[in-house]
Amino acid sequence: MKTGARGLHPVSSLLFFVSVFLVTLLTLNPYVLSVSLFCAVLLDVRFRGKKAVKGIFSFLLPTAVLITLFNVFFAHYGVTVLFTFKSGNNVTFEALVCGAVYAFRTVCMILWLFCFNEILSQEKFLFLFAKVSPRLSLVLSMVLRFLPLLSDNAEEIGRAQRGIGIDSKSGSLFVRFKNSLRAVSILITRSLEHAIDTANSMTARGYSLKGRTNSRRYPLRFVDVLLIVLSVLSCVCSIVFIESVEAQFNPVIFVEPPSVKGAAVCVLFFALCVSPFIFDLSEEKLWSISN
């Protein structure tokens, strides 16, 4: 049985991520995005540990740099010119800052999606949508689980190939290319077989039959009610007070100065984002004390 943040009710989990995604995508305000990024890093490291830290430095930071540079070199709005290419295109400070903000918002979304896969499991997804559309909910749950499963299978195949002397990172270029193609072929075949096995298994268990009940019940606890309330309040507050967290970068950089309404949005959003981390940590401490 999963405990902590992974044991949250499916409804509160779904509302939490809908609210977090909506608020993160709703504004380019650096204060709001900083709150989102900080809490996403906390929760992702909490769930995945060293793997999350490695992914941040090896994948997410380079991705952020590429997005920033892409915006700098291909967007030419702004009035503060840093330098000019021979072609006559200007590189502006506003485009640089805007690219960095877009990059960190993208990183935020990727980190929250990692947390999404940890909290809103396949079983919870089926609990929420199986009665509405059984086939669609099964397909969507398999798609959401596909990327993490693909990554785990790729690592396992890589270890197995290295164990028999077939390594895609050593040898001549042709040998590495050949070994990489073999690994990709095995990975695709294995993924397709897993999808077929999952579909057959669900059919054998009577999935999508009328009157089917869920294998597990999710009690609605106080923390779930609190998370639902925070999700709704944060979402409504962000929409109503959207002007208080406004930010724009064309033609000049403008960020709405701090105000009571803006502070309310940030505080509510921070309380929402950090609540699963605090709940997961506190429940672990309670378990350690009881044992």
C-alpha positions as CSV (number, residue, x, y, z in Angstrom):
1,M,0.0,0.0,0.0
2,K,1.4,3.4,-1.0
3,T,1.6,6.0,1.7
4,G,2.5,9.7,1.9
5,A,1.9,11.8,-1.2
6,R,1.6,8.7,-3.3
7,G,-1.4,7.6,-1.2
8,L,-3.5,10.8,-1.8
9,H,-7.0,10.4,-3.0
10,P,-7.3,10.4,-6.9
11,V,-9.7,13.4,-6.9
12,S,-7.4,15.6,-4.7
13,S,-4.4,14.5,-6.8
14,L,-6.0,15.4,-10.0
15,L,-7.3,18.7,-8.8
16,F,-3.8,19.5,-7.4
17,F,-2.1,19.0,-10.7
18,V,-4.7,20.7,-12.7
19,S,-4.4,23.8,-10.5
20,V,-0.6,23.7,-10.5
21,F,-0.4,23.3,-14.3
22,L,-3.0,26.1,-14.9
23,V,-1.3,28.6,-12.6
24,T,2.2,27.8,-13.9
25,L,1.0,28.3,-17.5
26,L,-1.2,31.3,-16.8
27,T,1.5,33.8,-16.2
28,L,5.2,34.6,-16.9
29,N,5.6,36.3,-13.5
30,P,9.1,35.3,-12.2
31,Y,7.8,35.2,-8.6
32,V,5.1,32.7,-9.4
33,L,7.4,30.6,-11.6
34,S,10.1,30.6,-8.9
35,V,7.6,29.2,-6.4
36,S,6.6,26.5,-8.9
37,L,10.2,25.6,-9.8
38,F,11.3,25.4,-6.1
39,C,8.4,23.2,-5.1
40,A,8.7,21.0,-8.2
41,V,12.4,20.4,-7.5
42,L,11.7,19.6,-3.8
43,L,9.0,17.1,-4.6
44,D,10.8,15.5,-7.5
45,V,14.0,15.0,-5.5
46,R,11.9,13.7,-2.7
47,F,10.4,11.0,-4.9
48,R,13.3,10.1,-7.2
49,G,16.4,11.1,-5.2
50,K,19.7,11.0,-7.0
51,K,18.0,10.2,-10.3
52,A,16.1,13.5,-10.1
53,V,19.3,15.5,-9.4
54,K,21.1,13.8,-12.3
55,G,18.2,14.5,-14.6
56,I,18.1,18.2,-13.6
57,F,21.8,18.7,-14.4
58,S,22.1,16.4,-17.4
59,F,18.9,17.1,-19.2
60,L,16.8,20.0,-17.8
61,L,19.5,22.6,-17.5
62,P,20.8,22.0,-21.0
63,T,17.2,22.1,-22.3
64,A,16.7,25.5,-20.5
65,V,19.9,26.9,-22.0
66,L,18.8,25.8,-25.5
67,I,15.3,27.3,-25.2
68,T,16.9,30.6,-24.0
69,L,19.4,30.7,-26.9
70,F,16.7,29.8,-29.4
71,N,14.5,32.7,-28.2
72,V,17.5,35.1,-28.2
73,F,18.6,34.3,-31.8
74,F,15.2,34.0,-33.4
75,A,13.1,36.6,-31.5
76,H,14.2,40.2,-32.1
77,Y,11.7,42.2,-30.1
78,G,12.8,44.6,-27.4
79,V,14.6,48.0,-27.2
80,T,17.8,47.1,-25.3
81,V,20.2,45.9,-28.1
82,L,23.1,43.8,-26.8
83,F,24.7,43.3,-30.3
84,T,23.8,43.1,-33.9
85,F,24.5,40.3,-36.4
86,K,26.0,41.1,-39.8
87,S,22.5,40.2,-41.3
88,G,21.1,43.2,-39.3
89,N,19.2,41.1,-36.7
90,N,19.4,42.5,-33.2
91,V,20.0,40.4,-30.1
92,T,18.1,42.2,-27.3
93,F,18.1,41.9,-23.5
94,E,14.3,41.6,-23.5
95,A,14.5,38.5,-25.7
96,L,17.2,37.0,-23.5
97,V,15.1,37.5,-20.3
98,C,11.9,36.3,-21.9
99,G,13.7,33.2,-23.3
100,A,15.0,32.4,-19.8
101,V,11.5,32.8,-18.3
102,Y,10.0,30.5,-21.0
103,A,12.8,28.0,-20.4
104,F,12.2,27.8,-16.6
105,R,8.5,27.5,-17.2
106,T,9.2,24.5,-19.4
107,V,11.5,23.0,-16.8
108,C,8.7,23.5,-14.2
109,M,6.2,21.6,-16.3
110,I,8.6,18.7,-17.0
111,L,9.4,18.4,-13.3
112,W,5.7,18.5,-12.3
113,L,5.0,15.8,-15.0
114,F,7.6,13.6,-13.2
115,C,5.7,14.2,-10.0
116,F,2.4,13.5,-11.8
117,N,3.7,10.1,-12.7
118,E,4.6,9.4,-9.1
119,I,1.4,10.5,-7.5
120,L,-1.4,9.9,-10.0
121,S,-0.7,6.3,-10.7
122,Q,-2.3,4.1,-13.4
123,E,-4.6,2.7,-10.8
124,K,-5.8,6.1,-9.7
125,F,-6.3,7.2,-13.3
126,L,-8.5,4.2,-14.0
127,F,-10.4,4.9,-10.8
128,L,-11.2,8.4,-12.0
129,F,-12.1,7.8,-15.6
130,A,-12.8,4.1,-16.1
131,K,-16.6,4.4,-15.7
132,V,-16.8,7.4,-18.0
133,S,-14.7,5.9,-20.9
134,P,-13.0,2.6,-20.1
135,R,-11.1,2.2,-23.3
136,L,-9.9,5.8,-23.5
137,S,-8.9,5.8,-19.8
138,L,-6.9,2.6,-20.3
139,V,-5.1,4.1,-23.4
140,L,-4.3,7.4,-21.6
141,S,-3.0,5.6,-18.5
142,M,-0.7,3.4,-20.7
143,V,0.5,6.5,-22.5
144,L,1.3,8.4,-19.3
145,R,3.2,5.4,-18.0
146,F,5.0,4.8,-21.3
147,L,7.9,7.2,-20.9
148,P,9.1,6.2,-17.4
149,L,8.6,2.5,-18.4
150,L,10.6,3.1,-21.6
151,S,13.4,4.7,-19.7
152,D,13.6,1.8,-17.2
153,N,13.6,-0.7,-20.1
154,A,16.3,1.1,-22.0
155,E,18.6,1.0,-18.9
156,E,17.9,-2.7,-18.4
157,I,18.6,-3.5,-22.1
158,G,21.8,-1.4,-21.9
159,R,23.1,-3.3,-18.8
160,A,22.2,-6.6,-20.4
161,Q,24.1,-5.7,-23.6
162,R,27.1,-4.6,-21.7
163,G,27.1,-7.8,-19.8
164,I,27.5,-9.8,-23.1
165,G,30.0,-7.5,-24.6
166,I,27.7,-5.5,-26.8
167,D,28.2,-1.8,-25.9
168,S,26.8,1.1,-27.8
169,K,29.4,3.5,-26.3
170,S,32.6,1.7,-27.4
171,G,34.1,0.5,-30.6
172,S,34.1,2.1,-34.1
173,L,31.3,4.4,-35.2
174,F,29.7,1.7,-37.4
175,V,29.8,-0.8,-34.5
176,R,28.2,1.7,-32.0
177,F,25.5,2.6,-34.6
178,K,24.8,-1.1,-35.2
179,N,24.6,-1.9,-31.4
180,S,22.3,1.2,-30.9
181,L,19.9,0.0,-33.6
182,R,19.8,-3.4,-32.0
183,A,19.0,-1.9,-28.6
184,V,16.2,0.3,-30.1
185,S,14.7,-2.7,-31.9
186,I,14.6,-4.6,-28.7
187,L,13.2,-1.7,-26.8
188,I,10.3,-1.1,-29.3
189,T,9.5,-4.9,-29.4
190,R,9.4,-5.1,-25.7
191,S,7.2,-2.0,-25.3
192,L,4.7,-3.3,-27.8
193,E,4.6,-6.7,-26.1
194,H,4.0,-5.0,-22.8
195,A,1.1,-3.0,-24.2
196,I,-0.5,-6.1,-25.6
197,D,0.0,-8.0,-22.4
198,T,-1.6,-5.1,-20.4
199,A,-4.6,-5.0,-22.7
200,N,-5.1,-8.8,-22.6
201,S,-4.7,-8.8,-18.8
202,M,-7.3,-6.1,-18.3
203,T,-9.7,-7.9,-20.6
204,A,-9.2,-11.1,-18.7
205,R,-10.0,-9.3,-15.4
206,G,-13.4,-8.1,-16.8
207,Y,-12.3,-4.5,-17.4
208,S,-15.0,-2.3,-19.0
209,L,-17.8,-4.8,-18.1
210,K,-20.9,-3.2,-16.8
211,G,-21.2,-3.2,-13.0
212,R,-17.4,-3.7,-12.5
213,T,-16.2,-2.3,-9.2
214,N,-12.8,-0.9,-8.3
215,S,-10.2,-3.2,-6.7
216,R,-9.2,-0.5,-4.1
217,R,-11.1,2.1,-2.1
218,Y,-9.6,5.5,-1.5
219,P,-10.8,7.1,1.7
220,L,-11.1,10.9,1.7
221,R,-8.9,12.1,4.5
222,F,-8.4,15.5,6.0
223,V,-5.3,16.1,3.9
224,D,-7.2,15.4,0.8
225,V,-9.9,17.9,1.7
226,L,-7.2,20.5,2.5
227,L,-5.5,19.9,-0.8
228,I,-8.9,20.2,-2.7
229,V,-9.6,23.5,-0.9
230,L,-6.1,24.9,-1.6
231,S,-6.3,23.8,-5.3
232,V,-9.7,25.6,-5.8
233,L,-8.6,28.7,-3.9
234,S,-5.3,29.0,-5.7
235,C,-6.8,28.5,-9.1
236,V,-9.7,31.0,-8.5
237,C,-7.4,33.5,-6.9
238,S,-4.9,33.3,-9.8
239,I,-7.6,33.8,-12.4
240,V,-9.4,36.7,-10.5
241,F,-6.1,38.5,-9.6
242,I,-4.3,37.7,-12.9
243,E,-3.5,41.4,-13.4
244,S,-1.6,41.5,-10.1
245,V,0.9,39.0,-11.4
246,E,1.2,40.3,-14.9
247,A,4.5,40.3,-16.7
248,Q,5.5,41.2,-20.2
249,F,8.8,41.4,-22.2
250,N,7.8,43.2,-25.4
251,P,8.9,45.9,-26.1
252,V,10.2,46.5,-22.5
253,I,10.4,44.3,-19.4
254,F,7.5,45.0,-17.1
255,V,6.6,43.0,-14.0
256,E,3.7,44.1,-11.9
257,P,5.1,45.5,-8.6
258,P,4.4,43.6,-5.4
259,S,0.9,44.1,-4.0
260,V,-1.5,42.5,-1.5
261,K,-3.3,40.6,-4.3
262,G,-0.1,39.5,-5.9
263,A,1.2,38.3,-2.5
264,A,-2.0,36.4,-1.9
265,V,-1.6,34.6,-5.2
266,C,2.0,33.6,-4.4
267,V,1.3,32.6,-0.8
268,L,-1.7,30.4,-1.8
269,F,0.2,28.9,-4.7
270,F,3.2,28.1,-2.5
271,A,1.0,26.5,0.2
272,L,-0.6,24.4,-2.6
273,C,2.7,23.3,-4.2
274,V,4.5,22.5,-1.0
275,S,1.7,20.7,0.7
276,P,2.4,17.2,-0.8
277,F,6.0,17.5,0.1
278,I,5.2,18.4,3.7
279,F,2.6,15.7,4.0
280,D,4.9,13.0,2.6
281,L,7.7,14.1,5.0
282,S,5.5,14.3,8.0
283,E,3.9,10.9,7.4
284,E,7.4,9.4,7.0
285,K,8.3,10.9,10.4
286,L,5.2,9.5,12.0
287,W,5.9,6.0,10.6
288,S,9.5,6.1,11.9
289,I,8.3,7.2,15.4
290,S,5.6,4.5,15.5
291,N,8.2,1.8,14.6
